[in-house]
């Protein structure tokens, strides 16, 4: 029961994809503007996104794609 066979997984390339089991959630994102030499990095923004997973990963909520 891997991500690649789940009906909620959308392949995005290179054996990675997006898990769309739940609505997108805010994720902290560092951008180059937030990183300055000699200073602590700060989180730049919170952008809603689906989590990226590898095709061979799995979770407890897998539902097999219909063929």
SEVO-329454 format. One record per atom (N, C-alpha, C, O, CB): residue number from 1; chain; x, y, z. Coordinates in steps of 0.02 Angstrom, whole numbers, plus 32768, in hexadecimal, padded with zeros to 4 digits. Each point is the difference from the previous one (the first is absolute). Glycine has a CB too. Layout:
! SEVO-329454
<rec pos="NUM" unit="A" u="X" v="Y" w="Z"/>
...
//
This chain:
! SEVO-329454
<rec pos="1" unit="A" u="802A" v="7FC5" w="8000"/>
<rec pos="1" unit="A" u="7FD6" v="803B" w="8000"/>
<rec pos="1" unit="A" u="802C" v="803E" w="8000"/>
<rec pos="1" unit="A" u="8008" v="8021" w="8033"/>
<rec pos="1" unit="A" u="7F9C" v="7FA1" w="800A"/>
<rec pos="2" unit="A" u="8078" v="804E" w="7F8A"/>
<rec pos="2" unit="A" u="802C" v="8039" w="7FFA"/>
<rec pos="2" unit="A" u="7FDA" v="803C" w="7FE4"/>
<rec pos="2" unit="A" u="7FCA" v="7FF9" w="7FE3"/>
<rec pos="2" unit="A" u="8098" v="7FBB" w="800C"/>
<rec pos="3" unit="A" u="7FBA" v="8088" w="801B"/>
<rec pos="3" unit="A" u="7FE0" v="803D" w="7FE8"/>
<rec pos="3" unit="A" u="7FED" v="7FFC" w="7FB6"/>
<rec pos="3" unit="A" u="7FCA" v="8017" w="7FED"/>
<rec pos="3" unit="A" u="8077" v="8028" w="8067"/>
<rec pos="4" unit="A" u="7FEA" v="7FA3" w="7F83"/>
<rec pos="4" unit="A" u="7FF3" v="7FFE" w="7FB8"/>
<rec pos="4" unit="A" u="7FC0" v="7FDA" w="7FEE"/>
<rec pos="4" unit="A" u="7FE6" v="8009" w="7FC8"/>
<rec pos="4" unit="A" u="8094" v="7FFD" w="8026"/>
<rec pos="5" unit="A" u="7F6C" v="7FD2" w="803E"/>
<rec pos="5" unit="A" u="7FC3" v="7FDB" w="7FF2"/>
<rec pos="5" unit="A" u="7FC3" v="801E" w="8023"/>
<rec pos="5" unit="A" u="7FC9" v="7FE4" w="7FFC"/>
<rec pos="5" unit="A" u="807C" v="7FB5" w="7FF4"/>
<rec pos="6" unit="A" u="7FC4" v="809F" w="8032"/>
<rec pos="6" unit="A" u="7FC9" v="8020" w="8026"/>
<rec pos="6" unit="A" u="7FD9" v="802F" w="7FD4"/>
<rec pos="6" unit="A" u="801D" v="8024" w="7FD7"/>
<rec pos="6" unit="A" u="8026" v="7FD2" w="8093"/>
<rec pos="7" unit="A" u="7F7C" v="800B" w="7F9E"/>
<rec pos="7" unit="A" u="7FD6" v="802B" w="7FD6"/>
<rec pos="7" unit="A" u="8008" v="804A" w="8011"/>
<rec pos="7" unit="A" u="7FEB" v="802B" w="7FD9"/>
<rec pos="7" unit="A" u="7FC4" v="7F78" w="801F"/>
<rec pos="8" unit="A" u="806F" v="806D" w="8040"/>
<rec pos="8" unit="A" u="800A" v="8046" w="8014"/>
<rec pos="8" unit="A" u="8044" v="801C" w="7FEC"/>
<rec pos="8" unit="A" u="800E" v="803B" w="800D"/>
<rec pos="8" unit="A" u="7FA5" v="7FB0" w="8051"/>
<rec pos="9" unit="A" u="8077" v="7FEC" w="7F84"/>
<rec pos="9" unit="A" u="8044" v="8015" w="7FEF"/>
<rec pos="9" unit="A" u="8004" v="8017" w="7FB8"/>
<rec pos="9" unit="A" u="7FE7" v="7FDF" w="7FD3"/>
<rec pos="9" unit="A" u="8047" v="7FD1" w="8081"/>
<rec pos="10" unit="A" u="7FF1" v="808B" w="7FA1"/>
<rec pos="10" unit="A" u="8008" v="801B" w="7FBD"/>
<rec pos="10" unit="A" u="804A" v="8005" w="7FF0"/>
<rec pos="10" unit="A" u="8025" v="8026" w="8020"/>
<rec pos="10" unit="A" u="7F6F" v="801B" w="7FE9"/>
<rec pos="11" unit="A" u="8083" v="7F98" w="7FC6"/>
<rec pos="11" unit="A" u="8047" v="7FFF" w="7FEE"/>
<rec pos="11" unit="A" u="8015" v="8045" w="7FE5"/>
<rec pos="11" unit="A" u="7FDC" v="801F" w="7FD8"/>
<rec pos="11" unit="A" u="801D" v="7F65" w="800E"/>
<rec pos="12" unit="A" u="8042" v="8092" w="8030"/>
<rec pos="12" unit="A" u="801A" v="8040" w="7FE8"/>
<rec pos="12" unit="A" u="8043" v="7FF8" w="7FDD"/>
<rec pos="12" unit="A" u="801E" v="8031" w="7FEA"/>
<rec pos="12" unit="A" u="7FA6" v="8008" w="8073"/>
<rec pos="13" unit="A" u="8056" v="7F8A" w="7F9E"/>
<rec pos="13" unit="A" u="803E" v="7FF2" w="7FDC"/>
<rec pos="13" unit="A" u="8037" v="7FE7" w="802D"/>
<rec pos="13" unit="A" u="7FFE" v="800B" w="803D"/>
<rec pos="13" unit="A" u="7FE1" v="804B" w="7F73"/>
<rec pos="14" unit="A" u="8052" v="7F89" w="8033"/>
<rec pos="14" unit="A" u="803A" v="7FE6" w="8024"/>
<rec pos="14" unit="A" u="7FED" v="7FD6" w="803D"/>
<rec pos="14" unit="A" u="801F" v="8005" w="8035"/>
<rec pos="14" unit="A" u="8020" v="805E" w="7FA4"/>
<rec pos="15" unit="A" u="7F8E" v="7F73" w="8020"/>
<rec pos="15" unit="A" u="7FE8" v="7FD4" w="8035"/>
<rec pos="15" unit="A" u="7FE6" v="8026" w="803D"/>
<rec pos="15" unit="A" u="7FFD" v="7FE4" w="8037"/>
<rec pos="15" unit="A" u="8055" v="7FC8" w="7FA2"/>
<rec pos="16" unit="A" u="7F9B" v="8092" w="801E"/>
<rec pos="16" unit="A" u="7FE1" v="8027" w="8035"/>
<rec pos="16" unit="A" u="7FBA" v="8013" w="7FEC"/>
<rec pos="16" unit="A" u="7FEE" v="7FFF" w="7FC5"/>
<rec pos="16" unit="A" u="8081" v="802D" w="805F"/>
<rec pos="17" unit="A" u="7F69" v="7FE6" w="800E"/>
<rec pos="17" unit="A" u="7FBB" v="8015" w="7FF2"/>
<rec pos="17" unit="A" u="7FE4" v="8026" w="803B"/>
<rec pos="17" unit="A" u="8022" v="800B" w="8032"/>
<rec pos="17" unit="A" u="7FCF" v="7F93" w="7F82"/>
<rec pos="18" unit="A" u="7FD0" v="8075" w="8045"/>
<rec pos="18" unit="A" u="7FDD" v="8026" w="8034"/>
<rec pos="18" unit="A" u="7FCA" v="7FD5" w="801F"/>
<rec pos="18" unit="A" u="7FD8" v="7FE1" w="7FDD"/>
<rec pos="18" unit="A" u="8041" v="808B" w="7FE8"/>
<rec pos="19" unit="A" u="7FE6" v="7F92" w="807D"/>
<rec pos="19" unit="A" u="7FCB" v="7FDB" w="8024"/>
<rec pos="19" unit="A" u="7FC5" v="802F" w="8009"/>
<rec pos="19" unit="A" u="8005" v="8033" w="8023"/>
<rec pos="19" unit="A" u="8050" v="7F83" w="8019"/>
<rec pos="20" unit="A" u="7F73" v="8039" w="7FA5"/>
<rec pos="20" unit="A" u="7FC5" v="802C" w="8003"/>
<rec pos="20" unit="A" u="7FC9" v="7FE1" w="802A"/>
<rec pos="20" unit="A" u="7FC4" v="800B" w="7FF3"/>
<rec pos="20" unit="A" u="8059" v="8022" w="7F9C"/>
<rec pos="21" unit="A" u="7FF6" v="7FAB" w="80A2"/>
<rec pos="21" unit="A" u="7FD0" v="7FE0" w="802C"/>
<rec pos="21" unit="A" u="7FD8" v="8033" w="8028"/>
<rec pos="21" unit="A" u="7FC4" v="7FF7" w="800B"/>
<rec pos="21" unit="A" u="8087" v="7FA6" w="7FFE"/>
<rec pos="22" unit="A" u="7FD5" v="8099" w="800C"/>
<rec pos="22" unit="A" u="7FE0" v="8035" w="8026"/>
<rec pos="22" unit="A" u="800B" v="8043" w="7FDC"/>
<rec pos="22" unit="A" u="8029" v="8004" w="7FD3"/>
<rec pos="22" unit="A" u="7FE8" v="7FBC" w="809A"/>
<rec pos="23" unit="A" u="7FCB" v="8072" w="7FA7"/>
<rec pos="23" unit="A" u="8008" v="8043" w="7FE2"/>
<rec pos="23" unit="A" u="8048" v="8018" w="800B"/>
<rec pos="23" unit="A" u="8021" v="7FEB" w="8030"/>
<rec pos="23" unit="A" u="7F64" v="802F" w="7FE3"/>
<rec pos="24" unit="A" u="8093" v="8013" w="7FC1"/>
<rec pos="24" unit="A" u="8044" v="801A" w="800A"/>
<rec pos="24" unit="A" u="8006" v="8021" w="8044"/>
<rec pos="24" unit="A" u="7FD1" v="801D" w="801A"/>
<rec pos="24" unit="A" u="803B" v="7FF5" w="7F6A"/>
<rec pos="25" unit="A" u="8030" v="7FE9" w="8099"/>
<rec pos="25" unit="A" u="800D" v="801E" w="8042"/>
<rec pos="25" unit="A" u="8037" v="8034" w="7FFA"/>
<rec pos="25" unit="A" u="802B" v="7FFA" w="7FD4"/>
<rec pos="25" unit="A" u="7FB2" v="7F9B" w="8066"/>
<rec pos="26" unit="A" u="8022" v="809E" w="7FF1"/>
<rec pos="26" unit="A" u="8036" v="8031" w="7FFE"/>
<rec pos="26" unit="A" u="8043" v="7FE0" w="8010"/>
<rec pos="26" unit="A" u="8006" v="7FD9" w="802F"/>
<rec pos="26" unit="A" u="7FA9" v="8080" w="7FF3"/>
<rec pos="27" unit="A" u="8083" v="7FB6" w="7FB6"/>
<rec pos="27" unit="A" u="8043" v="7FE6" w="8009"/>
<rec pos="27" unit="A" u="8030" v="803A" w="8001"/>
<rec pos="27" unit="A" u="7FFC" v="802D" w="7FD6"/>
<rec pos="27" unit="A" u="7FE7" v="7F66" w="7FF0"/>
<rec pos="28" unit="A" u="804B" v="806E" w="806A"/>
<rec pos="28" unit="A" u="8032" v="8034" w="8004"/>
<rec pos="28" unit="A" u="8031" v="7FF9" w="7FC7"/>
<rec pos="28" unit="A" u="8017" v="7FC9" w="7FF1"/>
<rec pos="28" unit="A" u="7FDD" v="803C" w="808C"/>
<rec pos="29" unit="A" u="801B" v="8032" w="7F63"/>
<rec pos="29" unit="A" u="802C" v="7FFF" w="7FC6"/>
<rec pos="29" unit="A" u="8037" v="8034" w="8009"/>
<rec pos="29" unit="A" u="7FF3" v="803A" w="800F"/>
<rec pos="29" unit="A" u="7FAF" v="7F9F" w="7FA7"/>
<rec pos="30" unit="A" u="809D" v="8011" w="8041"/>
<rec pos="30" unit="A" u="8038" v="802F" w="8001"/>
<rec pos="30" unit="A" u="800C" v="8017" w="7FB8"/>
<rec pos="30" unit="A" u="8003" v="7FD6" w="7FD3"/>
<rec pos="30" unit="A" u="8031" v="7FF2" w="8093"/>
<rec pos="31" unit="A" u="7FD4" v="8077" w="7F91"/>
<rec pos="31" unit="A" u="8011" v="801A" w="7FBE"/>
<rec pos="31" unit="A" u="8044" v="8020" w="8003"/>
<rec pos="31" unit="A" u="8017" v="8012" w="8036"/>
<rec pos="31" unit="A" u="7F6F" v="8000" w="7FAD"/>
<rec pos="32" unit="A" u="809C" v="7FF7" w="7FE4"/>
<rec pos="32" unit="A" u="8042" v="801E" w="8001"/>
<rec pos="32" unit="A" u="8001" v="8045" w="8021"/>
<rec pos="32" unit="A" u="8034" v="8013" w="801C"/>
<rec pos="32" unit="A" u="7FE5" v="7FAF" w="7F7C"/>
<rec pos="33" unit="A" u="7FB0" v="8063" w="8066"/>
<rec pos="33" unit="A" u="7FFE" v="8042" w="801F"/>
<rec pos="33" unit="A" u="8005" v="7FFC" w="804C"/>
<rec pos="33" unit="A" u="8013" v="8031" w="8020"/>
<rec pos="33" unit="A" u="7FA8" v="7FF7" w="7F80"/>
<rec pos="34" unit="A" u="8034" v="7F9F" w="807D"/>
<rec pos="34" unit="A" u="8000" v="7FF9" w="8048"/>
<rec pos="34" unit="A" u="8045" v="7FEB" w="801A"/>
<rec pos="34" unit="A" u="800C" v="8001" w="803D"/>
<rec pos="34" unit="A" u="7F7B" v="7FE2" w="7FBF"/>
<rec pos="35" unit="A" u="80A7" v="800B" w="7FD8"/>
<rec pos="35" unit="A" u="8041" v="7FE8" w="8014"/>
<rec pos="35" unit="A" u="8035" v="8036" w="7FF2"/>
<rec pos="35" unit="A" u="800C" v="8013" w="7FC7"/>
<rec pos="35" unit="A" u="7FD1" v="7F75" w="8022"/>
<rec pos="36" unit="A" u="8042" v="808F" w="804D"/>
<rec pos="36" unit="A" u="8034" v="8033" w="7FF9"/>
<rec pos="36" unit="A" u="803E" v="7FE8" w="8025"/>
<rec pos="36" unit="A" u="7FFB" v="7FE3" w="8036"/>
<rec pos="36" unit="A" u="7FB0" v="807B" w="7FC0"/>
<rec pos="37" unit="A" u="808E" v="7FAD" w="7FED"/>
<rec pos="37" unit="A" u="803F" v="7FE9" w="801D"/>
<rec pos="37" unit="A" u="8009" v="801E" w="8046"/>
<rec pos="37" unit="A" u="7FF9" v="803C" w="8009"/>
<rec pos="37" unit="A" u="8039" v="7FB8" w="7F84"/>
<rec pos="38" unit="A" u="7FDF" v="7FE1" w="80A4"/>
<rec pos="38" unit="A" u="800D" v="8016" w="8043"/>
<rec pos="38" unit="A" u="7FC3" v="800D" w="802B"/>
<rec pos="38" unit="A" u="8006" v="8014" w="8039"/>
<rec pos="38" unit="A" u="805F" v="801C" w="7F9A"/>
<rec pos="39" unit="A" u="7F60" v="7FC4" w="8012"/>
<rec pos="39" unit="A" u="7FC2" v="800B" w="8026"/>
<rec pos="39" unit="A" u="7FDA" v="7FBE" w="8005"/>
<rec pos="39" unit="A" u="8009" v="7FD3" w="7FD8"/>
<rec pos="39" unit="A" u="7FF2" v="80A6" w="8003"/>
<rec pos="40" unit="A" u="7FDA" v="7F84" w="8057"/>
<rec pos="40" unit="A" u="7FD6" v="7FC4" w="8006"/>
<rec pos="40" unit="A" u="7FCC" v="8001" w="7FC9"/>
<rec pos="40" unit="A" u="7FE6" v="8035" w="7FED"/>
<rec pos="40" unit="A" u="802C" v="7FC7" w="8090"/>
<rec pos="41" unit="A" u="7FDE" v="7FCA" w="7F69"/>
<rec pos="41" unit="A" u="7FCD" v="7FFB" w="7FCC"/>
<rec pos="41" unit="A" u="7FBC" v="8007" w="8021"/>
<rec pos="41" unit="A" u="7FF5" v="7FE7" w="8037"/>
<rec pos="41" unit="A" u="8055" v="7FCF" w="7F81"/>
<rec pos="42" unit="A" u="7F89" v="806A" w="8026"/>
<rec pos="42" unit="A" u="7FBB" v="8005" w="8018"/>
<rec pos="42" unit="A" u="7FD3" v="7FDF" w="7FCE"/>
<rec pos="42" unit="A" u="800E" v="7FFD" w="7FC4"/>
<rec pos="42" unit="A" u="800B" v="806F" w="8079"/>
<rec pos="43" unit="A" u="7FAF" v="7F7A" w="7FDC"/>
<rec pos="43" unit="A" u="7FCF" v="7FE3" w="7FD1"/>
<rec pos="43" unit="A" u="7FE0" v="803A" w="7FDD"/>
<rec pos="43" unit="A" u="7FE9" v="8030" w="8020"/>
<rec pos="43" unit="A" u="8002" v="7F69" w="8028"/>
<rec pos="44" unit="A" u="8012" v="8063" w="7F77"/>
<rec pos="44" unit="A" u="7FE8" v="8037" w="7FD7"/>
<rec pos="44" unit="A" u="7FB5" v="8002" w="7FF8"/>
<rec pos="44" unit="A" u="7FE2" v="8036" w="8003"/>
<rec pos="44" unit="A" u="8089" v="7FC4" w="7FC1"/>
<rec pos="45" unit="A" u="7F76" v="7FCD" w="8033"/>
<rec pos="45" unit="A" u="7FB8" v="8001" w="7FF5"/>
<rec pos="45" unit="A" u="7FE2" v="7FBB" w="800E"/>
<rec pos="45" unit="A" u="8023" v="7FCE" w="8008"/>
<rec pos="45" unit="A" u="7FEB" v="808C" w="7FA3"/>
<rec pos="46" unit="A" u="7FB0" v="7FA4" w="8058"/>
<rec pos="46" unit="A" u="7FDB" v="7FC2" w="8007"/>
<rec pos="46" unit="A" u="7FD5" v="7FF9" w="7FC2"/>
<rec pos="46" unit="A" u="7FD2" v="8027" w="7FF5"/>
<rec pos="46" unit="A" u="802E" v="7FDE" w="808B"/>
<rec pos="47" unit="A" u="800E" v="7FC9" w="7F58"/>
<rec pos="47" unit="A" u="7FDB" v="7FF4" w="7FC2"/>
<rec pos="47" unit="A" u="7FDB" v="7FBE" w="8005"/>
<rec pos="47" unit="A" u="801E" v="7FCE" w="8012"/>
<rec pos="47" unit="A" u="8035" v="8075" w="7FAB"/>
<rec pos="48" unit="A" u="7F6B" v="7FBC" w="8033"/>
<rec pos="48" unit="A" u="7FDD" v="7FC0" w="8001"/>
<rec pos="48" unit="A" u="801B" v="7FD2" w="7FC9"/>
<rec pos="48" unit="A" u="8009" v="8015" w="7FC7"/>
<rec pos="48" unit="A" u="7F91" v="8024" w="8068"/>
<rec pos="49" unit="A" u="8071" v="7F89" w="7FE3"/>
<rec pos="49" unit="A" u="801A" v="7FD0" w="7FCF"/>
<rec pos="49" unit="A" u="7FF0" v="7FB9" w="8017"/>
<rec pos="49" unit="A" u="7FF6" v="7FF3" w="803B"/>
<rec pos="49" unit="A" u="8066" v="805C" w="7FA4"/>
<rec pos="50" unit="A" u="7FA1" v="7F84" w="7FF0"/>
<rec pos="50" unit="A" u="7FFA" v="7FB9" w="8010"/>
<rec pos="50" unit="A" u="8046" v="7FE5" w="800E"/>
<rec pos="50" unit="A" u="8030" v="8017" w="7FE0"/>
<rec pos="50" unit="A" u="7F67" v="7FDC" w="7FD9"/>
<rec pos="51" unit="A" u="8070" v="7FDE" w="8074"/>
<rec pos="51" unit="A" u="8042" v="7FE5" w="800E"/>
<rec pos="51" unit="A" u="801B" v="7FD8" w="7FC4"/>
<rec pos="51" unit="A" u="7FDC" v="7FDC" w="7FDE"/>
<rec pos="51" unit="A" u="8007" v="8020" w="809C"/>
<rec pos="52" unit="A" u="805E" v="800C" w="7F7A"/>
<rec pos="52" unit="A" u="8022" v="7FDA" w="7FCC"/>
<rec pos="52" unit="A" u="8017" v="7FBD" w="801D"/>
<rec pos="52" unit="A" u="801C" v="7FFF" w="8037"/>
<rec pos="52" unit="A" u="800A" v="806C" w="7F8E"/>
<rec pos="53" unit="A" u="7FCE" v="7F5F" w="8017"/>
<rec pos="53" unit="A" u="8015" v="7FBE" w="8017"/>
<rec pos="53" unit="A" u="8023" v="7FDB" w="7FC7"/>
<rec pos="53" unit="A" u="7FF8" v="8011" w="7FC6"/>
<rec pos="53" unit="A" u="7FA9" v="7FEB" w="808E"/>
<rec pos="54" unit="A" u="8085" v="7FD2" w="7FBE"/>
<rec pos="54" unit="A" u="801F" v="7FD3" w="7FCE"/>
<rec pos="54" unit="A" u="7FCE" v="7FCA" w="7FEF"/>
<rec pos="54" unit="A" u="7FD6" v="7FEF" w="8029"/>
<rec pos="54" unit="A" u="809E" v="8027" w="8003"/>
<rec pos="55" unit="A" u="7F90" v="7FD0" w="7F97"/>
<rec pos="55" unit="A" u="7FD0" v="7FCE" w="7FE9"/>
<rec pos="55" unit="A" u="7FFF" v="7FC1" w="802B"/>
<rec pos="55" unit="A" u="7FCC" v="7FDF" w="8005"/>
<rec pos="55" unit="A" u="8046" v="804D" w="7F88"/>
<rec pos="56" unit="A" u="8026" v="7FC3" w="8094"/>
<rec pos="56" unit="A" u="8004" v="7FC3" w="8028"/>
<rec pos="56" unit="A" u="7FED" v="8009" w="8049"/>
<rec pos="56" unit="A" u="8002" v="7FD0" w="8026"/>
<rec pos="56" unit="A" u="8055" v="800C" w="7F8D"/>
<rec pos="57" unit="A" u="7F97" v="8061" w="8061"/>
<rec pos="57" unit="A" u="7FEB" v="800A" w="8046"/>
<rec pos="57" unit="A" u="7FB9" v="7FE7" w="8009"/>
<rec pos="57" unit="A" u="7FDF" v="7FEE" w="7FD0"/>
<rec pos="57" unit="A" u="806E" v="8077" w="803B"/>
<rec pos="58" unit="A" u="7F9C" v="7F9B" w="8033"/>
<rec pos="58" unit="A" u="7FBC" v="7FE8" w="800F"/>
<rec pos="58" unit="A" u="7FE7" v="8021" w="803F"/>
<rec pos="58" unit="A" u="8027" v="801D" w="8026"/>
<rec pos="58" unit="A" u="7FF1" v="7F75" w="7FA2"/>
<rec pos="59" unit="A" u="7FA7" v="806A" w="8043"/>
<rec pos="59" unit="A" u="7FE1" v="8019" w="803E"/>
<rec pos="59" unit="A" u="7FC8" v="7FD1" w="8014"/>
<rec pos="59" unit="A" u="7FF3" v="7FCF" w="7FDE"/>
<rec pos="59" unit="A" u="802B" v="80A9" w="8005"/>
<rec pos="60" unit="A" u="7FC0" v="7F97" w="8052"/>
<rec pos="60" unit="A" u="7FCA" v="7FD6" w="8018"/>
<rec pos="60" unit="A" u="7FBD" v="8010" w="7FE0"/>
<rec pos="60" unit="A" u="7FCD" v="7FE1" w="8012"/>
<rec pos="60" unit="A" u="8070" v="8015" w="8058"/>
<rec pos="61" unit="A" u="7FC1" v="803A" w="7F67"/>
<rec pos="61" unit="A" u="7FC0" v="8015" w="7FE2"/>
<rec pos="61" unit="A" u="7FFC" v="7FEF" w="7FB6"/>
<rec pos="61" unit="A" u="7FD8" v="801D" w="7FDC"/>
<rec pos="61" unit="A" u="8023" v="803E" w="8078"/>
<rec pos="62" unit="A" u="802E" v="7F77" w="7F96"/>
<rec pos="62" unit="A" u="8003" v="7FEC" w="7FB9"/>
<rec pos="62" unit="A" u="7FBE" v="7FE4" w="7FE8"/>
<rec pos="62" unit="A" u="7FE2" v="7FD6" w="8020"/>
<rec pos="62" unit="A" u="8097" v="8013" w="7FEE"/>
<rec pos="63" unit="A" u="7F72" v="802F" w="7FB7"/>
<rec pos="63" unit="A" u="7FC6" v="7FE3" w="7FDD"/>
<rec pos="63" unit="A" u="8017" v="7FF3" w="7FB9"/>
<rec pos="63" unit="A" u="8014" v="802F" w="7FDD"/>
<rec pos="63" unit="A" u="7F95" v="800E" w="806D"/>
<rec pos="64" unit="A" u="8054" v="7F85" w="7FA0"/>
<rec pos="64" unit="A" u="8019" v="7FEC" w="7FBE"/>
<rec pos="64" unit="A" u="7FD9" v="8023" w="7FC8"/>
<rec pos="64" unit="A" u="7FC3" v="8005" w="8002"/>
<rec pos="64" unit="A" u="8060" v="7F8C" w="802E"/>
<rec pos="65" unit="A" u="8004" v="8086" w="7F9E"/>
<rec pos="65" unit="A" u="7FE2" v="801F" w="7FC5"/>
<rec pos="65" unit="A" u="7FD3" v="7FCF" w="7FDC"/>
<rec pos="65" unit="A" u="800E" v="7FC4" w="7FFE"/>
<rec pos="65" unit="A" u="8055" v="8087" w="7FF6"/>
<rec pos="66" unit="A" u="7F66" v="7FCE" w="7FF0"/>
<rec pos="66" unit="A" u="7FD5" v="7FD4" w="7FD7"/>
<rec pos="66" unit="A" u="8020" v="7FF9" w="7FBB"/>
<rec pos="66" unit="A" u="801C" v="8030" w="7FE6"/>
<rec pos="66" unit="A" u="7F7B" v="7FF4" w="805A"/>
<rec pos="67" unit="A" u="8064" v="7FA2" w="7FA4"/>
<rec pos="67" unit="A" u="801D" v="7FF5" w="7FBD"/>
<rec pos="67" unit="A" u="7FCC" v="8000" w="7FCA"/>
<rec pos="67" unit="A" u="8010" v="7FF7" w="7FC6"/>
<rec pos="67" unit="A" u="804B" v="7FC9" w="806E"/>
//
